[in-house]
Amino acid sequence: MILLFTFWQPLGGVVWSVEDATGRFVLRALFAFGWGLILYSTFLINHFDLFGMRQVWRYLMGHGDTEMKFVTPGPYRLVRHPLYVGWLFAFWMTPLMTWAHLLFSITTTAYILLAIQFEERDLVREYGDAYEEYKQAVPMLVPSLRKRGSVAIKAPERLT
């Protein structure tokens, strides 16, 4: 870290700059939509569970971890990872994209796409067929305008 801070050089330059007022407004609205989706999605998930606090509290109190039920509330019916979709909007919808911001956006997008693979593997392990059916019925990040087969989702109770 000392070397990083000592030799850090900012990346200069602009990748794109939207000067049109309408274009700037649209990008800022999509940016705000992303943050709103992030906030809304976190309220659909138990905040204590999302940040690992529920698990720690139960451990400290001498209780085992309880099995949580799998649900698909609100935007989880449209995409499997609305929280990540919100982050992608927040990272990419900017009227001024600098090289540093682009590097950040590319890196975090790659991280999100990799993290989804691990998260879905864990969700299949925890919820089994219910999550497999959910994967078949609901797209990962981009909502589909057409139905994806005739897979019925069995009233799940929780989604991480």
C-alpha positions as CSV (number, residue, x, y, z in Angstrom):
1,M,0.0,0.0,0.0
2,I,2.9,2.4,0.8
3,L,4.2,1.8,-2.7
4,L,0.8,2.3,-4.2
5,F,0.3,5.6,-2.4
6,T,3.9,6.8,-3.1
7,F,4.0,6.1,-6.8
8,W,0.3,6.7,-7.7
9,Q,-0.2,8.6,-10.9
10,P,-3.7,9.8,-11.9
11,L,-5.0,8.7,-15.2
12,G,-5.8,11.8,-17.3
13,G,-8.1,12.3,-20.2
14,V,-11.7,12.0,-21.1
15,V,-13.2,9.0,-22.9
16,W,-16.6,10.7,-23.5
17,S,-18.3,13.9,-22.6
18,V,-22.0,14.4,-23.3
19,E,-22.6,18.1,-23.8
20,D,-26.2,17.9,-24.9
21,A,-28.6,18.9,-22.1
22,T,-31.1,16.1,-22.9
23,G,-28.3,13.5,-23.1
24,R,-26.9,14.7,-19.8
25,F,-30.3,14.5,-18.2
26,V,-31.0,11.0,-19.5
27,L,-27.6,9.7,-18.2
28,R,-28.1,11.4,-14.8
29,A,-31.7,9.9,-14.6
30,L,-30.3,6.5,-15.4
31,F,-27.6,7.0,-12.8
32,A,-30.2,7.9,-10.2
33,F,-32.3,4.9,-11.3
34,G,-29.3,2.7,-10.5
35,W,-28.8,4.1,-7.0
36,G,-32.6,3.9,-6.4
37,L,-32.6,0.2,-7.5
38,I,-29.7,-0.5,-5.2
39,L,-31.5,1.0,-2.3
40,Y,-34.8,-0.6,-3.1
41,S,-33.1,-4.0,-3.6
42,T,-31.3,-3.9,-0.3
43,F,-34.6,-3.3,1.5
44,L,-36.0,-6.5,-0.1
45,I,-33.1,-8.4,1.5
46,N,-32.5,-8.6,5.2
47,H,-29.9,-5.8,5.8
48,F,-28.4,-7.7,8.7
49,D,-28.1,-10.8,6.6
50,L,-26.7,-8.9,3.6
51,F,-23.8,-7.5,5.6
52,G,-23.2,-10.7,7.6
53,M,-24.4,-9.2,10.9
54,R,-27.3,-11.7,11.4
55,Q,-24.9,-14.6,11.2
56,V,-22.4,-13.1,13.6
57,W,-25.1,-12.1,16.1
58,R,-26.6,-15.6,16.1
59,Y,-23.1,-17.1,16.6
60,L,-22.4,-14.8,19.5
61,M,-25.7,-15.6,21.1
62,G,-25.0,-19.4,20.8
63,H,-27.7,-20.0,18.2
64,G,-27.0,-21.9,15.0
65,D,-27.6,-20.3,11.7
66,T,-31.2,-20.6,10.8
67,E,-32.2,-21.6,7.3
68,M,-33.7,-18.7,5.5
69,K,-36.4,-19.3,2.9
70,F,-35.9,-18.3,-0.8
71,V,-38.2,-15.5,-2.1
72,T,-38.3,-13.4,-5.3
73,P,-39.9,-10.1,-4.4
74,G,-40.3,-7.1,-6.7
75,P,-37.4,-6.7,-9.2
76,Y,-36.2,-10.3,-8.4
77,R,-39.0,-11.5,-10.6
78,L,-37.5,-9.6,-13.6
79,V,-33.8,-10.3,-13.1
80,R,-31.9,-12.6,-10.7
81,H,-29.5,-9.8,-9.5
82,P,-31.3,-6.4,-9.5
83,L,-28.8,-5.2,-6.9
84,Y,-25.9,-5.7,-9.3
85,V,-28.0,-4.2,-12.1
86,G,-28.3,-1.1,-10.0
87,W,-24.5,-1.0,-9.5
88,L,-23.9,-1.3,-13.2
89,F,-26.2,1.7,-13.9
90,A,-24.4,3.7,-11.2
91,F,-21.0,2.9,-12.6
92,W,-21.7,3.4,-16.3
93,M,-24.3,6.1,-16.6
94,T,-22.2,9.2,-16.6
95,P,-22.1,12.2,-18.9
96,L,-18.4,12.5,-18.3
97,M,-16.4,9.3,-18.5
98,T,-12.7,9.7,-17.7
99,W,-10.0,7.1,-18.2
100,A,-9.9,6.5,-14.4
101,H,-13.7,6.1,-14.2
102,L,-13.6,3.8,-17.2
103,L,-10.9,1.6,-15.6
104,F,-13.0,1.5,-12.4
105,S,-16.2,0.7,-14.3
106,I,-14.6,-2.1,-16.3
107,T,-12.9,-3.6,-13.2
108,T,-16.0,-3.5,-11.0
109,T,-18.1,-4.9,-13.9
110,A,-15.7,-7.8,-14.2
111,Y,-15.8,-8.3,-10.5
112,I,-19.6,-8.4,-10.5
113,L,-19.8,-10.9,-13.3
114,L,-17.3,-13.2,-11.6
115,A,-19.1,-12.8,-8.2
116,I,-22.4,-13.8,-9.7
117,Q,-20.9,-17.1,-10.7
118,F,-19.8,-17.8,-7.2
119,E,-23.0,-16.5,-5.7
120,E,-25.2,-18.6,-7.9
121,R,-23.2,-21.7,-7.2
122,D,-23.7,-21.1,-3.5
123,L,-27.4,-20.4,-4.0
124,V,-27.9,-23.7,-6.0
125,R,-26.1,-25.5,-3.2
126,E,-28.3,-23.9,-0.5
127,Y,-31.7,-23.9,-2.3
128,G,-31.2,-26.7,-4.8
129,D,-34.0,-27.3,-7.4
130,A,-35.9,-24.1,-6.4
131,Y,-32.9,-21.9,-7.4
132,E,-32.3,-24.0,-10.5
133,E,-35.9,-23.5,-11.6
134,Y,-35.5,-19.7,-10.8
135,K,-32.4,-19.6,-13.0
136,Q,-34.3,-21.2,-15.9
137,A,-37.3,-18.8,-15.5
138,V,-35.6,-15.4,-14.8
139,P,-32.7,-13.8,-16.7
140,M,-29.5,-12.9,-14.8
141,L,-29.1,-9.2,-15.5
142,V,-31.1,-8.1,-18.5
143,P,-34.9,-8.4,-18.3
144,S,-36.5,-10.4,-21.1
145,L,-39.5,-9.2,-23.0
146,R,-40.6,-12.8,-23.7
147,K,-41.2,-15.6,-21.4
148,R,-38.4,-18.1,-20.9
149,G,-40.1,-21.4,-21.0
150,S,-42.9,-22.6,-18.8
151,V,-40.9,-23.1,-15.6
152,A,-43.1,-22.3,-12.6
153,I,-41.3,-20.8,-9.6
154,K,-42.4,-22.5,-6.4
155,A,-43.3,-19.7,-3.9
156,P,-39.7,-19.3,-2.8
157,E,-39.0,-17.2,0.3
158,R,-35.6,-15.5,0.1
159,L,-33.0,-14.4,-2.3
160,T,-29.5,-13.2,-1.5
